[in-house]
Amino acid sequence: MKHDRLLQPYDLGPISLTNRVVMAPLTRSRATSDGVPKDMHVEYYRQRASAGLIITEATNISPEGRGYAWTPGIFNDEQVAAWKKVTDAVHEEGGKIVLQLWHVGRVSHPDLQPGGALPVAPSAIAPAMQAFTEGGMKDAVTPRALEADELPRVVADFVKATENSKAAGFDGVEIHSANGYLLDQFLRDGANQRDDEFGGSIENRLRFPLMVIDAVTKVFGPERTGIRISPVSPANDLKDSDPEAVFTAYVKELSARRLAYLHVIEGATRGDRDPHAFKAWSLRKLFDGAYMGNNNYTVDLAEERLEKGEIDLACFGRPFISNPDLVTRIRLGAPLAEWNEKTFYGGDETGYTDYPALTEEEKRRYAA
């Protein structure tokens, strides 16, 4: 199959993409314990700058928002300066990059929280999962329910992180509202059992996520703000009794805010693309903006869905880990290198920046 559409340019509002191949946000857990990206982050993202758009690994908006060991932040000057090296490197290579804003909510552990505090959440309901700490995997705990008067503080953390993203030279931001993290927890009744104006009805459960979105777009503009959702994914033990009703209402609100793109995990994260009667991709028709499909995409599947007009952008995760030159390989029809899952999380440059790109000789051979 030829992949002409996948390699076509695309104007994402003010962000002009050279192709429709998007590098997915990929947690790799290689920052310092204080959440500062390292020099190897600069090389890692530089190597992958031929993507039409890079979405960074999920990045903590605050110390409270942290849920995994060695993940980067965007809440202090040292982190901003380190990220600036990354954005400069990507831009020097002609690439575009946005930062994913992350608050994990209950998907954390006291070992990862300032002062050993409990993680926060909409309600005090423990997820059935383990947290990745510097001391290894540990059972999640029952979180502390956020008080209503605390929510403006969390919104302010999102705003500050967005301001810092702008200062670090990012082309925009993506709000992480997927995979069972804080905003997703407020949306779904499996985690949100509040009896105030932020719980109960769908309208109430949308209230806090929409507060965050409205605040972020005031900083960077809706045209430079995307959002990620996972309507039917059970990631991090999150469920909802009626996801179709919730996400239909949510996406209508997102569309009204004229966000740059809707990034949808179609199906169960890293699993079945079609596990539910409600099809996540059906939300495309409700969103007046770019639709980005994600979850187990192959190059052929992406091209097929572009051909049918079912997506505007295709998001690739693991293929970008082991193929820094993924776009070149797609263009030449070259085989893709296999990834080593043992090196996904934590460690050094091994399995991070040492995957080789095609040599000039290999490029000539595949082009012939």
C-alpha positions as CSV (number, residue, x, y, z in Angstrom):
1,M,0.0,0.0,0.0
2,K,1.3,3.5,-0.8
3,H,1.1,5.9,2.0
4,D,0.6,9.2,0.2
5,R,-2.0,10.7,2.5
6,L,0.0,9.9,5.6
7,L,2.9,11.9,4.2
8,Q,0.8,14.9,3.1
9,P,1.3,18.2,5.0
10,Y,-1.5,19.3,7.3
11,D,-2.3,22.7,8.7
12,L,-3.3,22.3,12.4
13,G,-4.5,25.9,12.7
14,P,-1.3,28.0,13.1
15,I,0.9,24.9,13.5
16,S,1.9,23.7,10.0
17,L,2.8,20.0,10.0
18,T,5.0,18.5,7.3
19,N,3.1,15.2,7.4
20,R,0.2,13.5,9.3
21,V,2.4,11.2,11.4
22,V,2.2,12.1,15.1
23,M,4.5,10.9,17.8
24,A,2.3,9.8,20.7
25,P,3.1,10.9,24.3
26,L,5.3,8.1,25.7
27,T,6.2,7.8,29.3
28,R,9.8,6.7,29.5
29,S,10.8,7.6,33.1
30,R,14.2,9.0,32.5
31,A,14.1,12.5,34.1
32,T,15.8,13.3,37.4
33,S,14.1,12.5,40.7
34,D,13.2,16.2,40.7
35,G,11.5,16.0,37.3
36,V,14.2,17.7,35.2
37,P,14.7,16.4,31.6
38,K,18.3,15.4,30.8
39,D,20.6,15.9,27.8
40,M,19.4,12.5,26.5
41,H,15.9,13.9,26.2
42,V,17.2,16.5,23.9
43,E,18.7,13.9,21.6
44,Y,15.7,11.6,21.9
45,Y,13.3,14.2,20.7
46,R,15.7,15.6,18.1
47,Q,16.0,12.2,16.5
48,R,12.2,12.0,16.0
49,A,11.7,15.6,14.8
50,S,10.6,14.4,11.3
51,A,7.2,13.5,12.8
52,G,4.6,15.9,11.7
53,L,3.9,16.6,15.3
54,I,5.6,15.4,18.5
55,I,3.5,15.2,21.7
56,T,5.8,15.0,24.6
57,E,5.7,12.3,27.3
58,A,3.1,13.2,29.9
59,T,4.6,16.0,32.1
60,N,3.6,16.8,35.7
61,I,2.0,20.2,36.2
62,S,2.9,20.2,39.9
63,P,4.6,18.0,42.5
64,E,1.1,16.9,43.5
65,G,0.4,15.8,40.0
66,R,3.2,13.2,39.9
67,G,2.3,9.5,39.8
68,Y,5.4,7.7,38.3
69,A,9.0,7.7,39.2
70,W,11.5,9.8,37.1
71,T,8.8,11.6,35.1
72,P,9.4,15.2,34.0
73,G,7.7,18.3,35.3
74,I,7.0,21.8,34.0
75,F,6.4,23.6,37.2
76,N,9.8,25.2,38.0
77,D,12.5,27.2,36.2
78,E,15.0,24.4,36.0
79,Q,12.5,22.2,34.2
80,V,11.5,25.0,31.8
81,A,15.2,25.6,31.0
82,A,15.7,21.9,30.3
83,W,12.6,21.7,28.1
84,K,13.8,24.7,26.2
85,K,16.8,22.7,25.0
86,V,14.4,20.1,23.7
87,T,12.1,22.5,21.8
88,D,15.1,24.3,20.3
89,A,16.6,21.0,19.1
90,V,13.2,19.9,17.5
91,H,12.7,23.3,15.9
92,E,16.3,23.3,14.5
93,E,15.3,20.0,12.7
94,G,12.2,21.6,11.3
95,G,9.8,19.8,13.7
96,K,6.8,20.8,15.8
97,I,6.3,19.8,19.4
98,V,3.6,20.3,22.0
99,L,3.7,19.4,25.7
100,Q,1.2,17.1,27.4
101,L,-0.1,18.6,30.7
102,W,-0.6,15.9,33.3
103,H,-2.1,15.5,36.8
104,V,-2.5,11.9,37.7
105,G,-4.9,12.3,40.6
106,R,-5.3,9.1,42.5
107,V,-2.9,7.1,40.2
108,S,0.0,7.8,42.6
109,H,1.4,6.8,46.0
110,P,2.6,8.7,49.1
111,D,6.2,7.9,48.1
112,L,5.7,10.1,45.1
113,Q,3.9,12.9,46.8
114,P,5.4,16.0,48.7
115,G,5.8,15.1,52.3
116,G,4.4,11.6,51.8
117,A,0.9,13.0,51.5
118,L,-2.0,11.1,50.1
119,P,-2.7,11.5,46.4
120,V,-5.8,13.6,45.6
121,A,-8.9,12.6,43.6
122,P,-12.5,13.5,43.1
123,S,-13.6,11.0,45.7
124,A,-11.8,8.7,48.2
125,I,-11.9,5.6,46.1
126,A,-8.7,3.5,45.7
127,P,-7.9,2.2,42.2
128,A,-7.0,-1.5,42.0
129,M,-3.5,-1.1,40.6
130,Q,0.1,-0.5,41.6
131,A,2.1,2.7,41.4
132,F,5.6,2.8,39.9
133,T,7.8,4.4,42.6
134,E,11.6,4.7,42.9
135,G,11.4,1.8,45.4
136,G,9.5,-0.4,42.9
137,M,5.9,-1.2,42.3
138,K,3.6,-0.5,45.3
139,D,-0.1,-1.0,45.9
140,A,-2.2,2.2,45.3
141,V,-3.7,3.7,48.4
142,T,-7.1,5.3,49.1
143,P,-6.7,9.0,47.9
144,R,-7.9,12.1,49.6
145,A,-11.0,13.7,48.1
146,L,-10.3,17.2,46.9
147,E,-12.4,19.9,48.6
148,A,-14.4,22.2,46.2
149,D,-12.4,25.2,47.4
150,E,-9.2,23.5,46.4
151,L,-10.1,23.1,42.8
152,P,-9.1,26.7,41.8
153,R,-5.7,25.9,43.1
154,V,-5.4,22.9,40.8
155,V,-6.7,25.0,37.9
156,A,-4.0,27.6,38.7
157,D,-1.4,24.8,38.5
158,F,-2.5,24.0,35.0
159,V,-2.3,27.7,34.1
160,K,1.2,28.0,35.5
161,A,2.3,24.9,33.6
162,T,0.8,26.2,30.4
163,E,2.6,29.5,30.9
164,N,5.8,27.6,31.5
165,S,5.2,25.5,28.4
166,K,5.0,28.7,26.4
167,A,8.2,30.0,28.0
168,A,9.9,26.8,27.1
169,G,9.2,27.3,23.4
170,F,6.5,24.7,22.8
171,D,4.2,25.1,19.8
172,G,1.2,24.3,22.0
173,V,-0.1,22.0,24.7
174,E,-2.2,18.9,25.0
175,I,-4.4,18.5,28.0
176,H,-4.3,14.9,29.3
177,S,-7.9,14.0,30.0
178,A,-7.5,10.3,29.4
179,N,-6.3,6.9,30.8
180,G,-7.8,7.3,34.3
181,Y,-5.9,10.4,35.4
182,L,-7.4,13.4,37.3
183,L,-9.6,15.0,34.6
184,D,-10.8,11.5,33.5
185,Q,-11.5,10.7,37.1
186,F,-13.8,13.7,37.4
187,L,-15.7,12.7,34.2
188,R,-16.5,9.1,35.2
189,D,-18.8,7.8,37.9
190,G,-16.4,4.9,38.7
191,A,-14.2,7.4,40.4
192,N,-16.4,10.5,41.0
193,Q,-19.1,9.9,43.6
194,R,-19.2,13.5,44.8
195,D,-22.5,15.1,45.9
196,D,-21.6,18.7,45.2
197,E,-21.6,20.7,42.0
198,F,-18.7,18.7,40.7
199,G,-20.3,15.3,40.9
200,G,-23.5,13.4,40.2
201,S,-25.0,14.5,36.9
202,I,-23.0,14.5,33.7
203,E,-23.1,18.3,33.6
204,N,-21.6,18.4,37.1
205,R,-18.9,15.9,36.3
206,L,-17.8,17.9,33.2
207,R,-17.6,21.1,35.3
208,F,-14.0,20.8,36.6
209,P,-12.4,19.5,33.4
210,L,-14.0,22.4,31.5
211,M,-12.7,24.8,34.1
212,V,-9.2,23.5,33.4
213,I,-9.7,23.7,29.6
214,D,-11.0,27.2,29.7
215,A,-8.1,28.4,31.8
216,V,-5.5,26.7,29.7
217,T,-6.9,28.2,26.4
218,K,-6.7,31.7,27.8
219,V,-2.9,31.3,28.0
220,F,-2.1,29.5,24.8
221,G,-5.3,30.0,22.8
222,P,-7.7,27.2,21.7
223,E,-5.9,27.0,18.4
224,R,-2.7,25.8,20.1
225,T,-4.5,23.5,22.6
226,G,-5.4,19.9,22.0
227,I,-6.9,17.3,24.3
228,R,-6.6,13.6,24.8
229,I,-9.5,11.4,25.8
230,S,-10.0,7.6,26.2
231,P,-13.8,7.0,26.3
232,V,-13.9,3.2,26.7
233,S,-10.4,2.4,28.1
234,P,-10.3,0.8,31.5
235,A,-6.8,2.0,32.1
236,N,-5.8,2.6,35.7
237,D,-9.0,0.9,36.9
238,L,-11.4,3.6,35.7
239,K,-14.9,2.8,34.5
240,D,-18.2,4.5,33.8
241,S,-21.7,3.2,33.7
242,D,-22.6,5.2,30.5
243,P,-19.5,6.4,28.6
244,E,-21.4,7.2,25.5
245,A,-23.6,9.8,27.3
246,V,-20.6,11.3,29.1
247,F,-18.3,11.6,26.2
248,T,-21.0,12.8,23.8
249,A,-21.7,15.7,26.1
250,Y,-17.9,16.3,26.7
251,V,-16.9,16.3,23.0
252,K,-19.8,18.7,22.2
253,E,-18.3,21.1,24.8
254,L,-14.8,20.6,23.5
255,S,-16.0,21.4,20.0
256,A,-17.7,24.6,21.1
257,R,-14.4,25.7,22.5
258,R,-12.7,25.3,19.1
259,L,-9.7,23.3,20.3
260,A,-7.0,22.5,17.8
261,Y,-7.5,18.7,17.9
262,L,-9.3,15.8,19.6
263,H,-6.8,13.0,20.4
264,V,-8.8,9.8,20.9
265,I,-7.6,6.5,22.3
266,E,-9.8,4.2,20.3
267,G,-10.6,1.2,22.5
268,A,-8.6,-0.2,25.4
269,T,-5.2,1.4,25.8
270,R,-2.6,-1.0,24.1
271,G,-5.4,-3.5,23.8
272,D,-8.7,-4.2,21.9
273,R,-9.6,-1.4,19.6
274,D,-13.3,-2.4,19.7
275,P,-14.1,-3.6,23.2
276,H,-17.4,-1.7,23.7
277,A,-20.7,-1.2,22.0
278,F,-20.0,2.5,22.0
279,K,-17.4,3.2,19.4
280,A,-14.9,5.9,20.5
281,W,-14.2,7.0,16.9
282,S,-17.9,7.9,16.4
283,L,-17.1,11.1,18.4
284,R,-15.4,12.5,15.3
285,K,-18.7,13.7,13.9
286,L,-19.3,15.8,17.0
287,F,-16.0,17.6,16.9
288,D,-15.4,20.6,14.7
289,G,-11.6,20.4,14.5
290,A,-8.8,17.9,13.7
291,Y,-9.4,14.3,14.8
292,M,-6.3,12.3,15.8
293,G,-6.7,8.5,16.0
294,N,-4.6,6.4,18.4
295,N,-4.2,2.8,19.7
296,N,-2.4,0.0,17.9
297,Y,-2.2,1.9,14.6
298,T,-0.2,0.3,11.9
299,V,1.0,2.3,8.9
300,D,-1.5,0.6,6.7
301,L,-4.4,1.1,9.1
302,A,-3.5,4.8,9.3
303,E,-3.5,5.2,5.5
304,E,-6.7,3.3,5.2
305,R,-8.5,5.5,7.7
306,L,-7.1,8.7,6.2
307,E,-8.3,7.4,2.8
308,K,-11.8,7.0,4.2
309,G,-11.8,10.4,5.9
310,E,-12.1,8.8,9.3
311,I,-9.1,10.6,10.8
312,D,-7.0,13.7,10.1
313,L,-3.9,12.6,11.9
314,A,-2.5,9.2,13.0
315,C,-0.7,8.8,16.3
316,F,2.0,6.2,16.7
317,G,3.6,5.2,20.0
318,R,5.8,2.1,20.2
319,P,6.9,2.3,16.5
320,F,8.5,5.7,17.3
321,I,10.4,4.2,20.2
322,S,12.4,1.8,18.0
323,N,12.2,3.8,14.7
324,P,13.5,7.4,15.3
325,D,13.3,7.8,11.5
326,L,9.7,6.4,11.2
327,V,8.6,8.9,8.6
328,T,11.6,8.1,6.4
329,R,10.8,4.4,6.7
330,I,7.2,5.0,5.8
331,R,8.2,7.0,2.7
332,L,10.6,4.3,1.5
333,G,8.5,1.3,2.4
334,A,11.4,0.1,4.6
335,P,10.8,-2.4,7.4
336,L,10.3,-1.2,10.9
337,A,12.7,-2.1,13.7
338,E,11.3,-4.0,16.7
339,W,11.3,-2.4,20.1
340,N,12.6,-3.9,23.4
341,E,9.9,-3.5,26.0
342,K,12.4,-4.2,28.8
343,T,13.9,-0.8,28.2
344,F,10.7,1.2,28.0
345,Y,10.7,2.6,31.5
346,G,13.7,4.0,33.4
347,G,17.4,3.5,32.8
348,D,19.8,5.4,30.5
349,E,20.3,5.9,26.8
350,T,20.0,2.1,26.2
351,G,16.7,1.5,24.4
352,Y,16.2,5.3,24.3
353,T,18.5,7.1,21.9
354,D,20.5,4.1,20.6
355,Y,18.0,2.7,18.0
356,P,19.7,3.3,14.7
357,A,18.2,5.2,11.8
358,L,18.6,3.9,8.2
359,T,22.0,4.4,6.8
360,E,22.4,6.2,3.5
361,E,23.1,2.9,1.8
362,E,19.9,1.4,3.2
363,K,17.9,4.4,2.0
364,R,19.3,4.1,-1.5
365,R,18.5,0.4,-1.5
366,Y,14.9,0.8,-0.4
367,A,14.3,3.8,-2.7
368,A,15.4,1.7,-5.7
